[in-house]
Amino acid sequence: MQDHSAEYLTTRELADLLRIKERKVYDMAANGDVPCVRVVGKLLFPRAEIRAWLHSARSGPHSASIVLPNIFVGSHDPLLDWALRASGSGIAGFFDGSHDGLDRLAGQQAIACGLHIHEPDGWNSQTVAGQVPDSPVVLIEFARRQRGILTAPDNPHGITTLPQIKGHRLAQRQDSAASQRLLQHLAADQGLDLSSLDQMATPARTEQDIAAAIAEGRADVGFGIAAVAAQFKLDFIPVVDERFDILIWRSAYFDQPFQMFMKFLGSPDFKNRAAEMGGYDISGLGRIHYNAPVL
């Protein structure tokens, strides 16, 4: 995993960021095309100068005047929400679902977006490539999460599979939430018609809202993550392991707020918090799953 607190990038780290071969980075350095220093025979690239170099390479009729709001949008995740605040980055959060967030990021209304959109061959990458083609964005893994059925303590209805939620009050999410669309997909595959279920009149807007509805007796079941089930002391029946990614504009990646946030994600405090909450696997943190070509 890349050390986001380091003042310099290695050749491999710069190649990964620019989505080019490492050999190309060496050629660029030799030709003086990219800021670099050579120390004991090793090439290093000053992070601040690389950021300025990328900014200067922007093109397009309005690119020079674009100022992205310092806002993180997309899917709500309690660990991510906590990390944004605990990092001291100053990045604000507005979470109303993966699909809402992707629309906002594509409209240049935010610097980053949280996503967990299910695809035939994985998570997020194909959707990003299709919705923001040729945009200078990078998709970085945040964590893998356990998602499943939430029920009251001791599972009073004896639910063990998704079709068994039929006949029980369902706490559902808004349509812009990737979890709601995944639930619809899984239910259809198993012959369950969600529209026939007794659902809450007002959709839950966050993972905690789903759990709170069950804990307070306003719903019997919901589709949520293991971390909030533990937080609200609910029973949890695992259904799927999903990947939660961060989509970030490449220029904003190097700015101080996001660098502060990424540095915090590498800290013992973050690792301890993820372990305490449960249901998270952060072993792939920082792995790049999509990197738009540099045009």
C-alpha positions as CSV (number, residue, x, y, z in Angstrom):
1,M,0.0,0.0,0.0
2,Q,1.3,3.5,-0.9
3,D,2.6,5.6,2.0
4,H,0.4,8.7,1.6
5,S,2.4,10.6,4.2
6,A,5.6,10.3,2.2
7,E,7.0,13.5,0.7
8,Y,8.2,11.6,-2.4
9,L,6.6,9.1,-4.8
10,T,8.6,6.1,-6.1
11,T,8.7,5.3,-9.8
12,R,6.2,2.5,-9.3
13,E,3.8,4.8,-7.3
14,L,3.9,7.4,-10.0
15,A,3.4,4.8,-12.8
16,D,0.3,3.4,-11.0
17,L,-1.1,6.9,-10.5
18,L,-0.7,7.9,-14.2
19,R,-1.7,4.4,-15.4
20,I,1.4,4.0,-17.5
21,K,4.3,1.5,-17.6
22,E,7.2,2.1,-15.2
23,R,9.5,2.2,-18.2
24,K,7.6,5.3,-19.4
25,V,8.2,7.0,-16.1
26,Y,12.0,6.5,-16.5
27,D,11.8,7.9,-20.0
28,M,9.9,10.9,-18.9
29,A,12.4,11.6,-16.1
30,A,15.3,11.2,-18.5
31,N,13.7,13.7,-20.9
32,G,13.0,16.2,-18.2
33,D,9.2,15.9,-18.7
34,V,8.3,15.3,-15.0
35,P,9.7,16.8,-11.8
36,C,12.1,14.4,-10.1
37,V,15.3,14.0,-8.1
38,R,17.9,11.3,-8.1
39,V,19.3,10.1,-4.8
40,V,21.9,7.3,-4.6
41,G,20.9,6.1,-8.1
42,K,17.2,6.0,-7.3
43,L,14.5,8.3,-8.9
44,L,12.1,10.0,-6.5
45,F,9.3,12.4,-7.4
46,P,8.4,15.3,-5.1
47,R,4.7,14.9,-4.2
48,A,3.9,18.6,-4.2
49,E,5.7,19.2,-7.5
50,I,3.9,16.3,-9.1
51,R,0.6,17.8,-7.9
52,A,1.5,21.2,-9.5
53,W,2.6,19.4,-12.7
54,L,-0.7,17.6,-13.0
55,H,-2.7,20.8,-12.4
56,S,-0.7,22.5,-15.2
57,A,-1.5,19.7,-17.6
58,R,-5.3,20.2,-17.4
59,S,-7.0,21.0,-20.7
60,G,-10.5,21.9,-21.8
61,P,-12.4,25.2,-22.2
62,H,-13.3,25.5,-18.5
63,S,-10.7,23.4,-16.7
64,A,-8.6,26.3,-15.5
65,S,-11.6,27.8,-13.5
66,I,-12.8,24.5,-11.9
67,V,-12.8,24.6,-8.2
68,L,-14.1,21.4,-6.7
69,P,-16.1,21.7,-3.4
70,N,-14.3,20.0,-0.5
71,I,-17.1,17.5,-0.1
72,F,-17.2,13.7,0.1
73,V,-20.4,12.3,-1.4
74,G,-21.9,8.9,-2.3
75,S,-22.7,5.9,-0.1
76,H,-22.8,6.3,3.7
77,D,-20.3,4.1,5.6
78,P,-19.9,4.5,9.4
79,L,-16.2,3.8,9.4
80,L,-15.6,6.3,6.5
81,D,-17.8,8.9,8.2
82,W,-15.8,8.5,11.4
83,A,-12.5,8.7,9.6
84,L,-13.4,11.9,7.8
85,R,-14.0,13.6,11.1
86,A,-11.2,11.9,13.1
87,S,-8.6,12.7,10.4
88,G,-9.0,16.5,10.8
89,S,-9.0,16.8,7.0
90,G,-11.9,19.3,7.0
91,I,-13.7,17.3,4.2
92,A,-17.4,17.6,4.6
93,G,-19.7,14.6,4.0
94,F,-23.0,14.4,2.1
95,F,-24.2,10.8,1.8
96,D,-27.3,10.0,-0.2
97,G,-26.3,6.8,-1.9
98,S,-23.7,5.5,-4.4
99,H,-25.7,6.5,-7.5
100,D,-26.5,10.0,-6.2
101,G,-22.9,10.5,-5.3
102,L,-21.6,9.4,-8.7
103,D,-23.9,11.8,-10.4
104,R,-22.7,14.6,-8.1
105,L,-19.0,13.8,-8.7
106,A,-19.5,13.6,-12.5
107,G,-21.1,17.1,-12.1
108,Q,-18.0,18.4,-10.3
109,Q,-19.9,18.9,-7.1
110,A,-17.4,17.0,-4.9
111,I,-13.8,15.8,-4.7
112,A,-14.6,12.2,-3.9
113,C,-17.4,9.6,-3.8
114,G,-18.0,6.4,-1.8
115,L,-19.2,3.5,-4.0
116,H,-20.3,-0.1,-3.6
117,I,-22.1,-0.8,-6.8
118,H,-22.6,-4.4,-7.7
119,E,-21.6,-5.5,-11.2
120,P,-21.6,-8.8,-13.0
121,D,-17.8,-9.2,-12.6
122,G,-17.2,-7.3,-9.4
123,W,-17.8,-3.8,-7.9
124,N,-17.8,-0.2,-9.2
125,S,-15.1,-0.2,-11.9
126,Q,-17.4,-0.8,-15.0
127,T,-19.9,1.7,-13.7
128,V,-17.2,4.4,-13.2
129,A,-15.7,3.8,-16.6
130,G,-19.2,4.1,-18.2
131,Q,-20.4,7.1,-16.3
132,V,-17.3,9.3,-16.2
133,P,-15.4,8.2,-19.3
134,D,-12.1,10.0,-20.0
135,S,-12.4,11.9,-16.7
136,P,-9.2,12.1,-14.6
137,V,-10.4,10.0,-11.7
138,V,-9.0,7.1,-9.7
139,L,-10.9,4.4,-7.9
140,I,-9.2,3.3,-4.6
141,E,-10.3,0.5,-2.4
142,F,-11.4,1.5,1.1
143,A,-12.6,-1.8,2.6
144,R,-14.5,-5.0,2.1
145,R,-17.7,-5.2,4.1
146,Q,-20.1,-7.9,5.2
147,R,-23.7,-7.2,4.1
148,G,-26.8,-9.2,5.0
149,I,-30.1,-9.3,6.8
150,L,-30.5,-7.4,10.1
151,T,-33.1,-8.6,12.6
152,A,-34.0,-8.0,16.2
153,P,-31.8,-9.6,18.9
154,D,-32.0,-13.4,19.0
155,N,-33.6,-13.4,15.6
156,P,-37.2,-13.9,16.8
157,H,-38.5,-14.7,13.4
158,G,-35.9,-17.4,12.7
159,I,-34.8,-15.9,9.4
160,T,-31.8,-17.5,7.8
161,T,-32.3,-16.8,4.0
162,L,-33.4,-13.8,2.0
163,P,-36.8,-15.3,0.8
164,Q,-37.8,-15.8,4.5
165,I,-38.1,-12.0,5.0
166,K,-41.5,-12.3,3.2
167,G,-44.3,-11.5,5.6
168,H,-42.2,-9.3,7.7
169,R,-41.9,-5.5,7.8
170,L,-38.9,-4.3,5.7
171,A,-36.8,-1.3,6.4
172,Q,-35.7,-0.3,2.9
173,R,-33.3,2.4,1.5
174,Q,-33.8,5.0,-1.1
175,D,-33.4,4.1,-4.8
176,S,-30.1,6.0,-5.1
177,A,-28.5,3.6,-2.6
178,A,-26.5,0.8,-4.1
179,S,-27.7,-1.5,-1.3
180,Q,-31.3,-1.1,-2.3
181,R,-30.5,-2.0,-5.9
182,L,-28.5,-4.9,-4.8
183,L,-31.3,-6.1,-2.6
184,Q,-33.7,-5.8,-5.5
185,H,-31.3,-7.8,-7.7
186,L,-30.8,-10.6,-5.1
187,A,-34.5,-10.8,-4.3
188,A,-35.5,-11.1,-8.0
189,D,-32.9,-13.9,-8.5
190,Q,-34.5,-15.8,-5.6
191,G,-38.1,-15.2,-6.7
192,L,-39.0,-12.7,-4.0
193,D,-41.1,-9.7,-5.0
194,L,-40.1,-6.8,-2.7
195,S,-43.1,-4.7,-3.8
196,S,-45.4,-7.3,-2.1
197,L,-43.7,-6.7,1.3
198,D,-44.8,-4.4,4.0
199,Q,-42.2,-1.6,3.7
200,M,-41.6,1.5,5.7
201,A,-43.3,4.6,4.1
202,T,-40.1,6.7,4.5
203,P,-36.9,5.1,3.2
204,A,-33.9,5.0,5.5
205,R,-31.2,7.3,4.3
206,T,-28.2,5.7,6.0
207,E,-27.0,2.3,7.3
208,Q,-27.7,3.5,10.9
209,D,-31.2,4.4,10.0
210,I,-31.9,0.9,8.9
211,A,-30.6,-0.5,12.2
212,A,-32.5,2.1,14.2
213,A,-35.8,1.2,12.6
214,I,-35.4,-2.4,13.6
215,A,-34.1,-1.6,17.1
216,E,-37.0,0.7,17.7
217,G,-39.6,-1.8,16.5
218,R,-40.6,0.1,13.4
219,A,-39.4,-2.7,11.1
220,D,-38.6,-6.4,11.5
221,V,-35.8,-6.8,9.0
222,G,-33.5,-4.7,6.8
223,F,-30.5,-5.1,4.5
224,G,-27.4,-3.6,6.0
225,I,-23.8,-4.1,7.1
226,A,-22.4,-6.2,9.9
227,A,-20.9,-3.1,11.6
228,V,-24.2,-1.4,12.3
229,A,-25.8,-4.6,13.4
230,A,-23.1,-4.9,16.1
231,Q,-23.5,-1.2,17.0
232,F,-27.2,-1.6,17.6
233,K,-26.9,-5.1,19.1
234,L,-29.0,-6.7,16.3
235,D,-28.8,-10.2,14.8
236,F,-27.0,-10.4,11.5
237,I,-27.3,-13.0,8.7
238,P,-24.5,-12.6,6.2
239,V,-25.5,-12.6,2.5
240,V,-22.7,-11.0,0.5
241,D,-19.2,-9.6,0.9
242,E,-18.9,-6.3,-1.0
243,R,-16.1,-3.9,-1.9
244,F,-16.4,-0.3,-0.8
245,D,-14.3,2.1,-2.9
246,I,-13.4,5.8,-3.0
247,L,-13.6,7.5,-6.4
248,I,-11.4,10.7,-6.3
249,W,-10.6,13.3,-8.9
250,R,-6.9,12.9,-9.7
251,S,-6.1,16.5,-9.0
252,A,-7.8,16.5,-5.6
253,Y,-5.9,13.4,-4.6
254,F,-2.8,15.5,-4.1
255,D,-4.5,18.3,-2.2
256,Q,-3.8,18.6,1.5
257,P,-7.3,17.7,2.8
258,F,-7.4,14.3,1.0
259,Q,-3.7,13.6,1.8
260,M,-4.5,14.2,5.5
261,F,-7.4,11.8,5.2
262,M,-5.3,9.1,3.4
263,K,-2.5,9.5,5.9
264,F,-5.0,8.9,8.7
265,L,-6.3,5.7,7.0
266,G,-2.8,4.3,7.5
267,S,-2.7,5.0,11.2
268,P,-3.1,2.6,14.1
269,D,-6.2,4.5,15.3
270,F,-8.0,3.7,12.0
271,K,-6.9,0.1,12.1
272,N,-8.1,-0.3,15.7
273,R,-11.4,1.4,14.9
274,A,-12.1,-0.9,12.0
275,A,-11.4,-3.9,14.2
276,E,-13.6,-2.6,17.0
277,M,-16.6,-2.0,14.6
278,G,-16.3,-5.5,13.0
279,G,-17.4,-6.6,9.6
280,Y,-14.6,-4.8,7.8
281,D,-11.6,-6.2,5.9
282,I,-9.1,-3.3,5.3
283,S,-6.3,-5.5,4.0
284,G,-6.8,-4.1,0.5
285,L,-6.9,-0.4,1.6
286,G,-5.3,1.8,-1.1
287,R,-5.4,-0.7,-3.9
288,I,-6.3,0.9,-7.3
289,H,-9.1,-0.7,-9.2
290,Y,-9.6,1.9,-11.9
291,N,-7.4,4.6,-13.1
292,A,-8.5,6.7,-16.1
293,P,-6.0,7.1,-18.9
294,V,-4.0,10.3,-19.0
295,L,-5.0,11.9,-22.3
